[in-house]
Every structure is written in C-alpha cells, then in structure tokens.
Amino acid sequence: MLYHDGLLSHPKVSIGQKLLHLHWLFVILLTLTASIGFAMLYSAAGGDFDPWASRQMVRFGVGMLGMVVIAVTDIRLWLRYAYAFYFLVLALLIGVEVAGFVGMGAQRWISLGFFNVQPSELMKVAMVLALARYFHGGSIEDVGRMMFLAPPAIMVAVPAVLIIRQPDLGTTLMLGLASVAMFFAAGVRMWKFILAGILGLISAPVAWFTILRDYQKQRILTFLNPETDTLGSGYHIIQSKIALGSGGMFGKGFMQGTQSHLNFLPEKQTDFIFTMLAEEFGLVGGLTLIALYILLLAYGFVIAMSSRNHFGRLVGIGVTVTFFLYIFINIAMVMGLIPVVGVPLPLVSYGGTAMLTLLFGFGLLLCVHIHQDLTIGRRDSGDEY
C-alpha cells in the first residue's frame, strides 16, 4: 500500500516507489500485443520495416515513456485538470471544423505545426476524465436527479455532434457507448437508459435522413446484403471474409497471405489488419491475439474495481470500456457482423494518434493502480496538494 489515511494530505511516496508498484505484467502484455502489430505491419509492407512498422515502433516507444510518466503522476492532478483537458480537446475539435484538413475522405485532422493530430481520438480519453471528475463530485442522491445529469449529457452531446460532422460515425459511436458505460457505473438508474433508448429509436428515421451521409447509408445497406455491390461498397467486406476463411486453422504462413499480398484486401495496415493476421496465422493466430486482449481487459476491470476512490474507479472503467469497444467494433466489422465504420484495431493497426491516445489511457489506468489505496473526498476538487 503506497498511501494510508494518515498521509493523504502530504503523501511521501517517491517516484522510485511508484515505479516498483507499476503493474509490470500489464506493461508486458501491452508490449506483446503491440509486437504482433509490428510483425503484421512488416508483413503488410512485403517484408520491410518501412513505411509502417518502423514508425509504429517509434510511436510505441514514445507512447510507453509517456504512459509511465502519466502513471506515476499524482492522480489528484488528473482530477484537478480534467475539465481543462476536456475543453482543450473540445477547442481542437472546433478547430477541425474551422481549419482542419481532409484525409481519406474526411475532415478529421488539424495541424499543430510539427505534427498532425486527430482530436476525436483524444476526446475519448478527455471525456473519460471529465465525466469521472463530474460524477466523483456527486452523491448517489445527486445521480438520481435528472437536472444533475443534464451537464454531463451536454458534455457528451457537443463533441459527438462535432465528430459526426467530420464525418466519423465509428468514433461517435465509441464516444457515446463509453459515456453510457460511465453513466451506468456512476449509478444512473436503468429506467433512464431504457427511456433514452426508446427516444433513440424514435429519432432513428430523423438521423437517417438528416445526419447520415450517403456513403454511411450505403455501408449499412451493404452490411445487410454485401452481394448487391460486389465491386463497389461490398468489396471490402467480401474480400475480408474470403481472407478470414482461407486462413483455416493455422493460416498460410507469415507473409504468405494471398488476399493481402496480392492487394485484394484493402486497408490491410489499418482497419483490416486482423483479417491479414487471420489469413497468415489462421484461427489459432486470431484467438491468440484475442486472448491477449481478454487478459488486458480483465486486468483493466480488476484495477478499476480495486480503487478506493470513486474518481479512479470511474477512470478505470472508462478506459477499459473504451479499449473493449476498439476491439469489438474492429473485429466484428471485419467479420461482417456490423457495418464498416473505420475503427482501428488497438495497438496493432497503423496510426499515430490512436496509438498515443490508447497509451495515454493506459497510463491513467496504471495511475489508478498505483494510487488505488488513496482516498479522495467527494468534494475534493484536487486543488490542494
């Protein structure tokens, strides 16, 4: 135990002590999972570290360093600056609307001079911190009041509207579902979720005709019957299913996938990298990666539920649920179980902002683990250290 009740106001815990209490098995599992990604990106480039694997390895190294720094930071600093971080990312989202540039058919990126950033990815973590701080400051009685739930609902709705306009349906869904999980963890009654679901179903026709773009509608229609346009909108998912099935039990071998290496499989380094993995290593390879994900998710929920403070518990749940949504949506998408929405496979797909955002979130999760015995008062805003 790093903290006890007598040392809460001035905890005398060194950085070295915190590093000793870092969840090193979790870090090892992260590294193993990312290493699978490096290998698949090497294969996707035809046996070359460039252009994807080398960059991904550098990003992972930088992200891991940042993750450790975040983990050993006093958790009350994240409580204190949660709103500031949320509004900073919200400002970046507004900046995308005003001065963002288009990449891969969507206006999702903004240039910060020395690098480009996708604020919608950062918002996944910013939202977790902001909601965790808000609900940390409320009691069970507060959570039962509708007026108390209005501010966090607005906090979710505003960035969701900005992200759907980019357009980015996948990130919008992830943001909404992760927020729902945090509302539930905070103690919101089930009947309110049922009421919100009914209202959502009623408004679905309005969203179909006013919010969704034509290509998004086509993706949904293609999901229902991909064979209607085998060379157009149905091409991605049909090729993905062919590659998945052709891998069999043990796969065709490393760098021997025909669908991927003959360029039948689109976006093999990003959205459809799990398909390439399954083609080259078969069902066994796919299940091995899923097993690593399950271990990480299990540790995530254990860390969250072991926290003595409500803020840490909510942060842990929010980060872990967001990680689960990445995994579920990507794998279900490439299998044709849900429409194609363009969500990367965490730690494996090529991508800078997504990788760094995930490691930022894992840093917060490890911070919760290190400070799991630190109690924080419900009305403590984190202003006193």
KASUL-V878732 format. One record per residue. N is the residue number from 1. RES is the residue in one letter. SS is DSSP state (H for helix, E for strand, - for the rest). Layout:
# KASUL-V878732
{{N | RES | SS} {N | RES | SS}}
This chain:
# KASUL-V878732
{{1 | M | -} {2 | L | -} {3 | Y | -} {4 | H | -} {5 | D | H} {6 | G | H} {7 | L | H} {8 | L | -} {9 | S | -} {10 | H | -} {11 | P | -} {12 | K | -} {13 | V | -} {14 | S | -} {15 | I | H} {16 | G | H} {17 | Q | H} {18 | K | H} {19 | L | H} {20 | L | H} {21 | H | -} {22 | L | -} {23 | H | -} {24 | W | H} {25 | L | H} {26 | F | H} {27 | V | H} {28 | I | H} {29 | L | H} {30 | L | H} {31 | T | H} {32 | L | H} {33 | T | H} {34 | A | H} {35 | S | H} {36 | I | H} {37 | G | H} {38 | F | H} {39 | A | H} {40 | M | H} {41 | L | H} {42 | Y | H} {43 | S | H} {44 | A | H} {45 | A | -} {46 | G | -} {47 | G | -} {48 | D | -} {49 | F | -} {50 | D | -} {51 | P | -} {52 | W | -} {53 | A | H} {54 | S | H} {55 | R | H} {56 | Q | H} {57 | M | H} {58 | V | H} {59 | R | H} {60 | F | H} {61 | G | H} {62 | V | H} {63 | G | H} {64 | M | H} {65 | L | H} {66 | G | H} {67 | M | H} {68 | V | H} {69 | V | H} {70 | I | H} {71 | A | H} {72 | V | H} {73 | T | -} {74 | D | -} {75 | I | H} {76 | R | H} {77 | L | H} {78 | W | H} {79 | L | H} {80 | R | H} {81 | Y | -} {82 | A | H} {83 | Y | H} {84 | A | H} {85 | F | H} {86 | Y | H} {87 | F | H} {88 | L | H} {89 | V | H} {90 | L | H} {91 | A | H} {92 | L | H} {93 | L | H} {94 | I | H} {95 | G | H} {96 | V | H} {97 | E | H} {98 | V | H} {99 | A | H} {100 | G | -} {101 | F | E} {102 | V | E} {103 | G | E} {104 | M | -} {105 | G | -} {106 | A | E} {107 | Q | E} {108 | R | E} {109 | W | E} {110 | I | E} {111 | S | E} {112 | L | -} {113 | G | -} {114 | F | -} {115 | F | -} {116 | N | E} {117 | V | E} {118 | Q | -} {119 | P | H} {120 | S | H} {121 | E | H} {122 | L | H} {123 | M | H} {124 | K | H} {125 | V | H} {126 | A | H} {127 | M | H} {128 | V | H} {129 | L | H} {130 | A | H} {131 | L | H} {132 | A | H} {133 | R | H} {134 | Y | H} {135 | F | H} {136 | H | H} {137 | G | -} {138 | G | -} {139 | S | -} {140 | I | H} {141 | E | H} {142 | D | H} {143 | V | H} {144 | G | -} {145 | R | -} {146 | M | H} {147 | M | H} {148 | F | H} {149 | L | H} {150 | A | H} {151 | P | H} {152 | P | H} {153 | A | H} {154 | I | H} {155 | M | H} {156 | V | H} {157 | A | H} {158 | V | H} {159 | P | H} {160 | A | H} {161 | V | H} {162 | L | H} {163 | I | H} {164 | I | H} {165 | R | -} {166 | Q | -} {167 | P | -} {168 | D | -} {169 | L | H} {170 | G | H} {171 | T | H} {172 | T | H} {173 | L | H} {174 | M | H} {175 | L | H} {176 | G | H} {177 | L | H} {178 | A | H} {179 | S | H} {180 | V | H} {181 | A | H} {182 | M | H} {183 | F | H} {184 | F | H} {185 | A | H} {186 | A | H} {187 | G | -} {188 | V | -} {189 | R | -} {190 | M | H} {191 | W | H} {192 | K | H} {193 | F | H} {194 | I | H} {195 | L | H} {196 | A | H} {197 | G | H} {198 | I | H} {199 | L | H} {200 | G | H} {201 | L | H} {202 | I | H} {203 | S | H} {204 | A | H} {205 | P | H} {206 | V | H} {207 | A | H} {208 | W | H} {209 | F | H} {210 | T | H} {211 | I | -} {212 | L | -} {213 | R | -} {214 | D | H} {215 | Y | H} {216 | Q | H} {217 | K | H} {218 | Q | H} {219 | R | H} {220 | I | H} {221 | L | H} {222 | T | H} {223 | F | H} {224 | L | H} {225 | N | -} {226 | P | H} {227 | E | H} {228 | T | H} {229 | D | H} {230 | T | -} {231 | L | -} {232 | G | -} {233 | S | -} {234 | G | -} {235 | Y | H} {236 | H | H} {237 | I | H} {238 | I | H} {239 | Q | H} {240 | S | H} {241 | K | H} {242 | I | H} {243 | A | H} {244 | L | H} {245 | G | H} {246 | S | H} {247 | G | -} {248 | G | -} {249 | M | -} {250 | F | -} {251 | G | -} {252 | K | -} {253 | G | -} {254 | F | -} {255 | M | -} {256 | Q | -} {257 | G | -} {258 | T | H} {259 | Q | H} {260 | S | H} {261 | H | H} {262 | L | -} {263 | N | -} {264 | F | -} {265 | L | -} {266 | P | -} {267 | E | -} {268 | K | -} {269 | Q | -} {270 | T | -} {271 | D | -} {272 | F | -} {273 | I | H} {274 | F | H} {275 | T | H} {276 | M | H} {277 | L | H} {278 | A | H} {279 | E | H} {280 | E | H} {281 | F | H} {282 | G | H} {283 | L | H} {284 | V | H} {285 | G | H} {286 | G | H} {287 | L | H} {288 | T | H} {289 | L | H} {290 | I | H} {291 | A | H} {292 | L | H} {293 | Y | H} {294 | I | H} {295 | L | H} {296 | L | H} {297 | L | H} {298 | A | H} {299 | Y | H} {300 | G | H} {301 | F | H} {302 | V | H} {303 | I | H} {304 | A | H} {305 | M | H} {306 | S | H} {307 | S | -} {308 | R | -} {309 | N | -} {310 | H | H} {311 | F | H} {312 | G | H} {313 | R | H} {314 | L | H} {315 | V | H} {316 | G | H} {317 | I | H} {318 | G | H} {319 | V | H} {320 | T | H} {321 | V | H} {322 | T | H} {323 | F | H} {324 | F | H} {325 | L | H} {326 | Y | H} {327 | I | H} {328 | F | H} {329 | I | H} {330 | N | H} {331 | I | H} {332 | A | H} {333 | M | H} {334 | V | H} {335 | M | -} {336 | G | -} {337 | L | -} {338 | I | -} {339 | P | -} {340 | V | -} {341 | V | -} {342 | G | -} {343 | V | -} {344 | P | -} {345 | L | -} {346 | P | -} {347 | L | -} {348 | V | -} {349 | S | -} {350 | Y | -} {351 | G | -} {352 | G | H} {353 | T | H} {354 | A | H} {355 | M | H} {356 | L | H} {357 | T | H} {358 | L | H} {359 | L | H} {360 | F | H} {361 | G | H} {362 | F | H} {363 | G | H} {364 | L | H} {365 | L | H} {366 | L | H} {367 | C | H} {368 | V | H} {369 | H | H} {370 | I | H} {371 | H | -} {372 | Q | -} {373 | D | -} {374 | L | -} {375 | T | -} {376 | I | -} {377 | G | -} {378 | R | -} {379 | R | -} {380 | D | -} {381 | S | -} {382 | G | -} {383 | D | -} {384 | E | -} {385 | Y | -}}
